Amino acid sequence: MSSTHRAPIEEHPDLVELRARHDRVAATPRAQIVEALALLAGLYLAASPWIAGFNGSVTLAVTNLICGITYMLLGGLGNSYERTHSMAWAAAAIGVWTCIAPWVVTGDVAQTRSITSNLIIGVIATVLALAAASGARDRDTRRDLGAQPYRSMPGNR
């Protein structure tokens, strides 16, 4: 009976390269700015019923509080760009939900304050989430465009 030693999945070369790529992207100023703005957007979304003055609409206030906290956890408080990037699409869905929530949530919550606040922060949250989702792809595209063709001999051009 022969026994083979298999390395753990964490040591797989593709996974190691993927993590290294995500770490490089997370170190860019753009990724750090997007993460900081996402944290602020989530914080505002959670507190918006009390800031904009529609906390009397309990269902929308609770919806915004839950969505704001979730958005902060998905987009702004991620300590690993790999996980933040993976969850960026869920954060974009929260941004879209924030835009339509005043009309979908039960009760009479569609007031000028709630609509204006939710539309503005929803669009901002969606744009930030899409920026986070495109971060790794942009880095790969730039690297691929800058790649030089293989030259087998020094004289080939």
BELZITA-V597920 format. One record per residue. N is the residue number from 1. RES is the residue in one letter. OMEGA is omega as a letter, one per 40 degrees, with the letter a starting at -180 (999 if undefined). D_CENTER is the distance of its C-alpha to the mean C-alpha in Angstrom with 1 decimal. Layout:
# BELZITA-V597920
N|RES|OMEGA|D_CENTER / N|RES|OMEGA|D_CENTER
This chain:
# BELZITA-V597920
1|M|i|49.3 / 2|S|i|46.8 / 3|S|i|43.6 / 4|T|i|40.6 / 5|H|i|38.0 / 6|R|i|34.5 / 7|A|i|31.7 / 8|P|a|28.8 / 9|I|i|25.7 / 10|E|a|23.9 / 11|E|i|26.4 / 12|H|a|26.0 / 13|P|i|25.8 / 14|D|i|23.0 / 15|L|i|20.8 / 16|V|i|21.9 / 17|E|i|21.1 / 18|L|i|17.6 / 19|R|i|16.9 / 20|A|i|18.7 / 21|R|i|16.7 / 22|H|i|13.3 / 23|D|i|15.2 / 24|R|i|16.5 / 25|V|a|13.2 / 26|A|a|12.0 / 27|A|a|15.3 / 28|T|i|15.0 / 29|P|i|15.3 / 30|R|a|12.7 / 31|A|a|9.9 / 32|Q|i|11.6 / 33|I|i|11.9 / 34|V|i|8.3 / 35|E|i|7.7 / 36|A|i|11.0 / 37|L|i|10.6 / 38|A|i|7.6 / 39|L|i|10.2 / 40|L|i|12.9 / 41|A|i|11.5 / 42|G|i|11.1 / 43|L|i|14.5 / 44|Y|i|16.1 / 45|L|i|15.0 / 46|A|a|16.7 / 47|A|a|19.7 / 48|S|i|20.1 / 49|P|a|23.0 / 50|W|i|25.0 / 51|I|a|24.0 / 52|A|i|24.7 / 53|G|i|27.6 / 54|F|i|26.9 / 55|N|i|27.0 / 56|G|i|30.1 / 57|S|a|28.0 / 58|V|a|27.3 / 59|T|i|25.4 / 60|L|i|22.9 / 61|A|i|22.8 / 62|V|i|22.0 / 63|T|i|19.3 / 64|N|i|17.6 / 65|L|a|18.1 / 66|I|a|16.6 / 67|C|i|13.6 / 68|G|i|13.1 / 69|I|i|13.5 / 70|T|i|11.3 / 71|Y|i|8.3 / 72|M|a|9.4 / 73|L|a|9.7 / 74|L|a|6.3 / 75|G|a|4.3 / 76|G|a|7.7 / 77|L|i|10.1 / 78|G|a|9.0 / 79|N|i|12.1 / 80|S|a|11.4 / 81|Y|i|9.1 / 82|E|i|10.3 / 83|R|i|9.0 / 84|T|i|5.6 / 85|H|a|5.6 / 86|S|a|7.6 / 87|M|a|5.8 / 88|A|i|2.9 / 89|W|i|6.4 / 90|A|i|7.5 / 91|A|i|5.4 / 92|A|i|7.0 / 93|A|i|10.0 / 94|I|i|10.2 / 95|G|i|10.3 / 96|V|i|13.0 / 97|W|i|14.7 / 98|T|i|15.0 / 99|C|a|16.8 / 100|I|a|19.3 / 101|A|a|19.8 / 102|P|i|22.9 / 103|W|a|24.7 / 104|V|a|23.8 / 105|V|a|24.2 / 106|T|a|27.8 / 107|G|i|30.2 / 108|D|a|30.9 / 109|V|a|27.6 / 110|A|i|27.3 / 111|Q|a|28.6 / 112|T|a|28.1 / 113|R|a|26.2 / 114|S|i|23.8 / 115|I|a|23.3 / 116|T|a|22.8 / 117|S|a|20.4 / 118|N|i|18.2 / 119|L|a|18.3 / 120|I|a|17.4 / 121|I|i|14.5 / 122|G|i|13.3 / 123|V|i|13.3 / 124|I|a|11.8 / 125|A|i|8.8 / 126|T|i|8.6 / 127|V|i|9.2 / 128|L|i|6.7 / 129|A|i|3.8 / 130|L|i|6.6 / 131|A|i|7.3 / 132|A|a|4.6 / 133|A|a|5.9 / 134|S|a|9.2 / 135|G|a|9.6 / 136|A|a|11.4 / 137|R|i|13.3 / 138|D|a|14.6 / 139|R|i|15.8 / 140|D|a|17.6 / 141|T|i|19.1 / 142|R|a|20.5 / 143|R|a|22.0 / 144|D|i|23.5 / 145|L|a|25.0 / 146|G|a|26.5 / 147|A|i|28.1 / 148|Q|i|31.9 / 149|P|a|34.1 / 150|Y|i|36.1 / 151|R|a|39.6 / 152|S|a|42.3 / 153|M|a|45.0 / 154|P|a|45.0 / 155|G|a|46.9 / 156|N|i|44.5 / 157|R|999|42.4
